[in-house]
Amino acid sequence: MIEEINKYLSEQMKKVNELYCLIITDRDGVPIIKILNEKCPETSMKQPIFLSTFSTASDQASKLGLGKNESILCIYKNYQILQVNYFPFIIRYIASHKVNTGHMYTLHDHIKPVIEELKLSIGQSIVQ
């Protein structure tokens, strides 16, 4: 099943030019699925704090009185990172700073059904 999910996510990722990686982690930042290409910055994968800080930042952003935070977009000189809370997972997209951010959000809509399957399979493995 994981191989099929990886293949599907790789195909979807190709639809967004200059999208370098898609990472699905648990709330603590433990990677479950990583789809990377050669342009993905290695430093982001080697820094455990990068993958674990979204939950804290999202919780803090939710305290602004605007409702529950669903995503955080960070734009750097050469990259942009979209992190989406899709309980119990966090989906991270790392792309060129030139990428149309709306395309990344649209990609997220396309992969939701796969994430739902992943939720079910992980839930079943926990019960067994």
Order of alpha helices (4+ residues) and beta strands (2+ residues): alpha-beta-beta-alpha-alpha-alpha-beta-beta-beta-alpha
